[in-house]
Amino acid sequence: MQEEPVIKILLVDDNENNLLSMEVVLEKEKYAFYKATSGREALRILLKEEDFSLILLDVKMPIMDGYETAALIYQRDKLRHIPIIFITAHDYEEAAIFKGYEAGAVDFIRKPFNPEMLRSKVTVFTDLYRKNQLLQRQEEKLQAINQDLIQLNQGLEQRVLERTIELEGLNQELKELNLSKDKFLSVISHDLRNPLTSLLASSENLSRDAEKLKPEQIKMFADIINRTSHKILDQLNELVEWAKEQREKTSFTPQDLNLQQFVNESLDLLRENARQKEIMLENLVDDDLFIHADALMFRSVLQNLVTNAIKYTPAGGGKVVVTAVPMEGMIEICIRDNGIGMSGPTREMLFGQASAASLLGTSKEKGTGLGLLLVKDFVATHGGTIRVESELNEGTCFLFTMPKNKQIVSV
């Protein structure tokens, strides 16, 4: 429990017997008394002690009377709250009472004082002092609680802000993971579907016509199956590594690539598809050109564009040609076909959200459009650009740029 405040009373009278009488009447055990026999001594005490509950001040004193002493006491702001009861031996003359209240008195007691009257009046002011002290302590507690609440609220706001930022970061991470998943699925769809088609076609020919085929034909199909199977396995291993790197946010790993060699490897995986439509694939890239690119991304770009060229070129006598021209800091690669071509509106919306089937509506071929979106994304990742030149029934040329070897690319 909270301890009761000490009730300090200053007794001021030039007669020590009067001081002793007041001390006895007021029950010494209830209060802490400070005594002064003059106004000056009272002022000296008040210089050291300020937290008095009450001052009992004699009016008639030599040198400095009670009124003068009270006036000097109340000149100090820290002492203005202390109530003063004047002790007087004179009658309650109106002028004297007015002077006393003007000096700051709260009450008068006449000598010789009535003990019960003195105790009663002192009790009123000391009780008031106790209640004021209690209110002050409660106000201090409320202020402390309010300050704690302010700090708690600030802490909660900070934690909410931190949590919000954390959730926004997680949400962005999820978006990136979802995008990576879509890219991964698109790469699998476009990069493995055509080699698998070639593999299935060769194995079906071998299985269906095994008794009719000559040994050299059987060996040709077996070589195609073996070579294509190894390349599919290599691509699967690359895809697994790529997916792992995406989870670690290090999926973009450019390296120096011999452009002619890399184009040959990509075209080899698609030759069986082209052969079935009697379409020739031709690599006219010079052997001294090197690019600085992510191998998996670049292969995906090539195979997507060459696959589309095969898909939208009519069977019989068609041709898909890959060329490359050095530019300032970049190499522009062109994949040209002599297929069905595209109209102006189709070219303008080619890399939008429309599907390949709706874009190239003159063909019976079906597509999702994800391949071209993936191509645009991968080219942009390398700091390159992509565009298309095409006319209806005149063929199409996709042109995209890749950085030369040793070129620093900002992703």
Residue, then its C-alpha position, 0 to 999 in steps of 0.5 A: m500500500q502507498e505510504e501516507p505523506v508526512i504532514k509537516i506543520l510550521l509553528v511560528d510564535d515569539n512565545e515558546n510556551n505558545l509553541l509548546s501548547m500548540e504542539v501538545v494540543l495537536e497530538k505530536e504523534k500525528y504531525a511533524f512540527y517545525k518551530a520558529t520564534s520569529g518571522r525571520e527564523a520561519l523564512r530560514i526554515l522555508l528556504k530549506e523545507e517547502d512541503f509544509s501542509l500548514i503554517l500557524l503564524d502568530v500575528k503580533m511579533p517583534i521586528m516582523d509581524g505575521y502579516e509581513t512574514a506572510a507577504l514575504i512567504y507568498q513572494r515565492d511561487k513554491l510556497r504559495h500553495i501553503p495555507i496560513i492560519f493567523i493566531t491573534a490575541h486581538d478581537y476580530e476587527e474588520a480591518a485586521i481581518f481584511k489585512g490578514y486575508e489580504a496577506g494570504a491568510v485562510d483563517f484566524i484563531r484567537k488566543p487563548f485558543n480553544p483546543e478543539m477548535l484548533r484541532s478541527k481547523v488543522t484537521v480540515f487543512t491537513d486532510l485537504y493536503r492529503k487529498n491533494q497529495l493523493l490526487q497528485r500521485q494519481e495524476e502522476k500515475l495516469q501520466a506514466i500510464n499514458q506515456d506507457l500507452i503512447q510508447l506501446n502504441q508506437g511499438l505496435e505501429q512499428r511492428v505492424l509496419e514491419r509486418t506489412i513490409e514483410l508481407e509485401g516482400l513475401n507477396q512479391e516473392l510469391k509473385e516471382l515464384n509463380l512467374s518462375k513456375d510459368k516460365f519453367l512450364s513454358v520452357i518444358s513445353h516448348d523446348l522438349r515437345n519438339p525433340l520428343t516428337s522427333l523421338l516418337a516419330s523415329s521410334e514409330n517408323l522403326s517399330r511399324d516398318a522394322e521388317k521392311l527397312k534396310p539395315e542402313q535405314i534402321k541404323m539411321f533411325a536408331d542414331i536419331i533416337n540415340r542422339t535425340s534421347h541424349k540431347i533431351l536428357d541434357q536439356l532436362n538436366e539443364l532445366v532442373e539446374w535452372a529451376k534450382e537456380q531460380r529458387e535461389k534467385t540466381s537463374f540468370t547466368p550468362q556465359d560466352l557462347n559460340l553462336q554458330q555452334f549453339v544454333n547448330e545444336s538447337l536446330d539438330l533437336l528440331r530437324e526431324n520435325a522439319r523433315q516431316k514437313e519437308i522443310m529445310l533448316e539452314n544455319l548461315v551464322d559465321d563461326d567467329l561470332f560469340i555472344h554473352a548469354d544464358a545458355l538455357m534462355f538463349r536455347s529457349v528463344l531459338q527453339n521457340l522461334v524456329t518451332n513457330a517458323i516450322k509450324y507456320t510454314p506449309a509442308g513441302g519446299g519450305k525453308v527456315v534460315v538463321t543468320a546473324v549480323p554484328m552491331e555496336g555491342m550487340i549481335e542481331i539474329c534473324i530467323r527467317d521463313n517463307g511461310i504464311g506470314m502475318s498482317g499488319p495488325t497481327r504484327e502490332m499485337l504479336f507480343g501481347q496476351a493473344s494466343a498464337a492461334s488467334l494471332l496467326g489465324t490463317s493457320k490450322e496450327k494451335g498455340t498458347g502464345l506463351g512461347l512468344l511472351l517467354v521469348k520477349d522476356f528472355v531477350a529483355t533480360h539480356g538487355g536486347t530487343i525483338r521485332v518482326e518483319s512479315e507480310l501475308n504469304e511472304g514469310t516472316c523474319f524475327l529479329f532479336t539482339m543479344p550482347k556480344n561476348k564479354q559484354i556487361v548486361s544489367v538485369 
